[in-house]
């Protein structure tokens, strides 16, 4: 199985970093965005939606649904079941809720919405439930993209046919893949996590290893050959692809992709 191109790892890092920045920006924007409201009066059986709540549902101005119709706007399955359960529990026990769920608008468009609810009781009986409502589709979509990118990168790291180790800016091991366990004769990752890379470098190659670490920390991806000790002390001659870990345009660590030659 061929080795994974290190440039692909850099691409994943850049994508993840950019998605994180977009997610943070959207979160801040949404915190100051207009928020819709809703209220259900159990004494009259009437449900009220604010105009923004109507706009999110893409219904006509002045549209007023009943409770069952409102619940049926949520996507059939987990989202609809969840909101039904939360509303019922809010009425029966006063338990507030805050859920992000899928909703299908009157025009058939699928959105992600955040719905919050609280209860008001009088003489031990719930008389109304009310709450906030907002469209979080962009934020949720970015979150899902970030999760996917992170999972893809993790798969690329874990399933790389070559040994891979991740280091922090100081050169301490923070993660290794399965192949590194085999190549490095390591029984448990805990044996090396937190260990400085110099632990595996022969004394006469220490200055060279330091130069390579500094070069990578300056943002340069490069390849070199060097002797390294396994965890059990055996000396191996290896080829190393050293890749900078870049987040928000800052190098925060390095990856070493190691192949025995």
RORO-495437 format. One record per residue: residue in one letter; x, y, z of N, C-alpha, C in turn. Coordinates in steps of 0.02 Angstrom, whole numbers, plus 32768, in hexadecimal, padded with zeros to 4 digits. Example, Ala and Ser with C-alpha at 12.3 -4.5 7.8 and 13.67 -1.06 7.14 Angstrom:
<recs>
a82947EE4818682677F1F818682947F5B8186 s82827F90816282AC7FCB816582858002818A 
</recs>
This chain:
<recs>
x802A7FC48000800080008000802C803E8000 x8021806E7FD2804C80A97FCD804380D88008 x807780FE80168074812F804C804581678039 x80298187806C7FFD81C08060802781FE8054 x80168224802080398261801080358292804A x806F82AA8066806C82D8809E80488319808D x8048832D804D8025836A803A7FDA83628045 x7FC2832480427F7B8319804F7F6B83258099 x7F9B831380C47F938320810C7F91836B8119 x7FBD839180F67FBE83D980FE7F7B83F680E6 x7F6283DA80AF7F2283F280957EEA83E880C6 x7EE883AE80E67EB583A181197EBC83D28153 x7EFB83DE81697F06840D81A17EEB84528190 x7EFA846A81547EE484AD81407E9884B0813C x7E79847A81227E318478811D7E1184798162 x7E2B845181907E10844E81D47E17849281F6 x7E5284B181EF7E5E84F3820F7E2E852781F3 x7E22852781B17DF6855881937DAE854C81A9 x7D98850D81AD7D5584FE81C47D4B8513820C x7D7E850B82367D798520827C7D70856B8281 x7D95859182577D8E85DA82587D4885EF8242 x7D2E85CF820D7CEB85DF81F57CB685CE8229 x7CBF8595824A7C8F8580827E7C8D85B382B7 x7CC885CA82CD7CCC85FB83037CAB863C82EE x7CB8865382B17C9A869182987C4E868B8296 x7C358653827D7BEC8649827A7BCD864682BF x7BF0862682EE7BD6862183327BCF86678351 x7C02869083487C0086D583627BC786FB8340 x7BC186F482FD7B8D871682D97B48870182F0 x7B3E86C082F97AFD86A6830D7AEA86BC8353 x7B1C86C6837E7B0E86DB83C27AEF872183C4 x7AFC874883907AE0878C838D7AA887928359 x7A97875A833A7A63875B83077A1E875F8326 x79ED877282FC79A8877483147991872D8323 x796A87278358795286E6836E790686E8836F x78E886B5835178A086AF8352788786958394 x78458698839D7827868083DB77E8865983CE x77D3863584007794860F83FB777686088441 x773585FD8443771385F4848476D585C9847A x76CC859984A77691856E84A5766B857684E6 x762E859084E27604859C851C75D7855F8526 x75E48539855B75BE84FC85677577850A857D x7569854785957525855885AB74F78564856F x75128580853A74EA858E84FE74F7855D84C6 x7530853884CC7543850A84977560852C845A x7571856E8460758A8593842775D785968427 x75F3859083EB763B859483E1764B85D583BC x767B85FA83D57691863983B676D78631839A x76E2864A835D7724864E833F773486988332 x777186AD833F778686EF832B778F86F182DF x7795872E82C4779C8733827B77DC87128262 x781387178288785186F88273784A86AB8274 x7826869182A4781A864882A677F386328268 x77C4865B8253779E864C821677CC864E81D9 x77F9868081D778278686819F78548648819A x786C863081D3789785F581D2787185B881B8 x783185B481CA7807857C81B277F08586816A x77FC85C3814F77E885D5810B779D85CD8100 x777785E9812F772E85EA812977178631811D x76D8863A810E76BD867C810176BB86A68140 x76C286E9813976BB871581747678870A8196 x767A870781D8763C86FD81FE762986B48207 x764E868781E7763E863F81ED764386298236 x76118605824D761085EB829275FF85A18291 x762D857682A2761F852E82A27605851682E5 x75EC84DA82E675DF84BB8327761E8495833B x761F847A8378765B845A83927670841F8367 x764183F68353765383BA832C767083CD82E9 x7654840082C9766F8417828976B584328291 x76C0845882C87703847482D67736843C82DF x772384098303775183D1830F775F83AC82CE x772E83A882A2773783848263776483A88231 x777583E7823F77A68409821677EB83EB8220 x77F683CD825A783783AE8267783E836E823E x787A836182277886832881FB787182E7821D x784E82BE81F87836827F821478708254822C x786782368266789B820C828378B5822B82C2 x78F7822D82C97916824383077903828A831B x790382B982EB78F482FF82FC78AD83078314 x787D82EA82F0783782F08304782982CD8346 x78468292834E783D826D838D785A829483C8 x789582B283BD78B682D783F2788E83138408 x7876833C83D97851837783ED780F8365840E x77F0832F83F777B18319841777BE83058460 x77F482E0846B780582CA84AF7817830484DC x783E833584C07853836E84E97818839A84FC x77EB83A684CD77B083CE84DB778483AD8510 x777A836C850A77518347853A777083498580 x77B2833F858377D4834085C477D2838685E2 x77D783BA85B877D483FE85D07790840D85F0 x775A83F585D0771783FE85EB770C83D7862B x77248399862B7716836D86647743837A86A1 x77828389869577B1838F86CD77D283D386D3 x77C983FE86A177E9843F86A27830843E8689 x78468406866D788B840186557895842D8617 x78C3845B861C78D2848685E278F9845E85AE x78FC8477857079228453853C79458484850E x7978846B84EE79A0849184BE79BB845E848D x799D845C845179AE8428842079BE844783DC x79EC842783B879F98438837279DF83FE8348 x79AE840D831D798A83D882FA797F83EB82B1 x796E83B98289795E83C58242791583D48239 x79088405820E78C4841B820178BA841F81B6 x787E840F819E786D84158157783A844D8151 x784D8482812C782284BD812777E584AF80FC x77B984E180FA777C84DB80D3778B84D48088 x77C684EB807377D884E6802C780284A8801E x780C847E8052783184408049787C84448054 x7893847D806C78DA8486807878ED846A80BD x7924844680C1793C842B8101796B845D8122 x795E846B81627987849981897999847A81CC x79CE849481E979DE8484822F79C884BF8259 x79A384B1828E798B84E682BA799B84D68303 x79A4850B832A79AC85038372796B85198392 x794E84EE83BA791084FF83DD791A84F68428 x79068529844D790B8528849578C6853084B3 x78BA850F84ED78798514850C787B85138558 x784E853985767846853A85BF77FC853685D0 x77EE8525860D77A8851F8623779885518659 x77588565865B773F858F86927707856986B5 x770D856486F676DC853F871E76B6856E874D x7677855D8758764F857E878A762A854987B2 x7631854E87F47611851D8821762284D5880D x766084CC87FA7678848987EB7663846F87A7 x7647849B877E76308486873B765084B28706 x7667849286D0768584B88699764F84DE8674 x76598520866D7628854886497642855E8604 x7683855F85FC769E857085BB76E7855985B5 x76FC854D8577774285428569775685748532 x7794858A853477A985BE850677F485B884FB x780C85D984C7785385D384BB786C85FA847F x78AB85ED846E78CD860F843778D785DE83FD x78E285FB83C278E785D28385791385F78353 x794685D48337797185F48306798B85C182D3 x799B85DB829979B685B382627A0285AD826D x7A1B856F82747A638564827D7A7F85388246 x7A5F853A820B7A73850F81D47ABC851881C0 x7AD2855681B77B17856281A27B48854A81D7 x7B39855882157B658544824C7B6984F88251 x7B2F84D7824C7B2D848E82527B4F846E8216 x7B47848981DA7B67846E819F7BB3847181A6 x7BCC84A981C07C1484B081CA7C2D847E81FF x7C05847582337C18844582677C1E83FF824A x7BEE83EC821F7BEF83AA82007C2B83A381D1 x7C3A83D981AC7C7483D7817F7CB583D181A7 x7CB783F481E07CF283F0820B7CFB83AA8228 x7CC3838C823E7CC6834882587CDE83188223 x7CC5831F81E67CD982F381AF7D2282FC819F x7D39833B819A7D7F8348818B7DAD832C81C1 x7D98833482007DBF831A82387DC382CE8236 x7D8A82AE82287D88826582247DB2824C81EA x7DB0826F81B17DD7825B81787E2282618187 x7E34829881A97E7A82A181B97E90826C81EC x7E65825D821D7E76822B824F7E8081E7822D x7E5481D881FC7E5B819981D77E9C819881B0 x7EAE81D181927EEC81D6816C7F2881CA819A x7F2481E481D77F5A81DC82087F5E81948220 x7F24817982367F23813682537F3380FF8221 x7F1C810781E37F2280D281B27F5B80DC8181 x7F86810D818E7FC0811681637FEB80D78166 x800080BC812C8028807F812C806F808A8148 x808480C9814E80C480D8816D80B980EB81B6 x80EF80E881DC80EC80FD822280E581498225 x80B78162824E80AC81AA825480AB81BD829E x80CE81F282AF80CD820D82F280BF825882EF x809982718320808A82B8832580B082D48360 x80CC830F835880F38330838D80D98376839A x80DF838D83D880CD83D283E7810783FF83D2 x8100844083DE8132847083C88176846483E8 x81768446842481B58439844781D683F88432 x81B183D0840A81CE839183F281BA8355841B x8186835C8445816E8324846E813982FD8447 x813A82BB844D81098291842A80C4829C8448 x809282A9841C804E82B18434801F827C8416 x8035825983E1800B822483C4803581FA8395 x802481BA83908044818D8360800E81608342 x801A814883057FEA811A82E77FFE80D182F3 x7FD480A482DB7FDE805D82E78020804482C9 x8030805D828D806D8047826C80AB805C8293 x80A7809582B680DF80AC82DF80EA807D831A x80B48061833480BB802F836A80E57FF58352 x80D77FDE831580FB7FA482F981437FB782E9 x814C7FEC82C3818F800082AD81BB801582E7 x819D8036831881C5804E835081CB801D8389 x81AF7FE0838081B17FAC83B381967FC683F6 x815A7FE483F081398002842A80FB7FD8843A x80F27FC6847880B87F9E848B807A7FC98498 x8084800484B4804C802E84C7805F807784B8 x8032809E8497804280E484888056810B84C7 x803A80F885008049811C853F809381198550 x80B780E8853480FE80E285428126811C8525 x810C813C84F08132817184CE811081B584CE x80D081B784DD80AD81F884DD80CE82268511 x80DF826284FC810082918528814C828D8526 x8167825B850181AF825284FB81CB827F84C5 x8204829E84D2822482C984A08243829E8469 x824082B7842B825B829083F282A4827D83FB x82CA82A58420831182978429831E8254844B x82EB823B846E82F181F9848F830181C2845D x82EE81CC841C82F5819983E9832E81A883B8 x835481DD83C6838981F2839783CE81E583B6 x83FA81C28391843E81B783AA846181F983B9 x848E81FA83EA84AF823983FD84D0825E83C3 x84F1823983958514825B835F84E68278832A x84A48267832D8474828382FD844682B7831D x845082C6835D842582F583818424833B8361 x845F83588351845E839B83328437839C82F0 x843F836882C8841C8363828983D1835F8294 x83BD833582C58376832E82D48357837082EA x837D83968312836583D78329835B840782EF x8389840582BF8384843082858346841F825C x833883DE825582FC83C9823082BD83E08253 x82BC83DA8296828183F082BC8276843B82B3 x82AB846182B982A584AA82B2828F84BD826B x82A884998239829584A781F4824A849B81EA x82318464820681EA845581FF81C084878225 x81D7849B826081B384CD828881B385118266 x81DF851C823681DE855A821081AB855881D7 x818A851C81D081568515819E816984EE8160 x81A584D0815F81BC84AC812581B08461812B x8190844580F8818983FC80F381C583E280CD x81E883B180E98224839880C78231834F80DA x825E832F80B4826E82E980BE82B982E280CD x82C982B580FB830F82A8810B831782608122 x83568249812583668206813D838F820B817D x838181DE81AB83A281E381ED839F819F8210 x83CA8195824183C7815A826C839C816982A9 x8371813982BA8347814082F5834680FF831D x833F8106835F833680CB838982ED80B9838D x82DE8078838F829B806283A08293806883EB x8258805B8404824C8061844C8276802D8473 x82837FF5845282AB7FC0847482F67FCA846B x830A7FFE84468352800E844083747FF88401 x834E7FDB83D2836D7FC68393837580028365 x83AE8006834283BC803E831783A2803082D0 x837C806082B4836180598271837480958247 x837F808A8206838B80C181D8834980CE81B4 x8330810B81B882ED811981A082EB81588175 x82B6815D814D82A781998127826D81BC814B x827381FD815582408223817A8225825B814E x81E3825E814981C28298812B81A882C18165 x81C182FD816E81AF832881A6817E835E818E x8143836081AD810C838B819780F783BB81CE x80F483FB81C180DD842A81F5809284258201 x807D842C823F8036842E8250802484788256 x7FFA848F82297FEA84D782267FA184E38237 x7F95850C82697F52851F827F7F50856B8284 x7F1F858A82627F1985D382617F5B85F4824D x7F7B85D7821A7FB985F181FD7FF485EF822D x7FED85C88262802485C08292803985768295 x807B856A829580948525829B8092851282E5 x806984E082F6806184CD833C8081848A834D x809D8469831A80BC8428832580D1840A82E3 x80E283CA82E480F983A882A780DF836082A4 x80DD8346826780D282FF825B811082E2823D x812282A68251815982818233813E82418214 x8146823A81D3813281FD81B0817281D681A3 x8177819C81C281B6817981C581B3813681A0 x81E5812A817781E980EA8152822F80CC815A x8230808C816C8270806881758290805D8131 x82D08070812A82F3806480EA8331803880F5 
</recs>
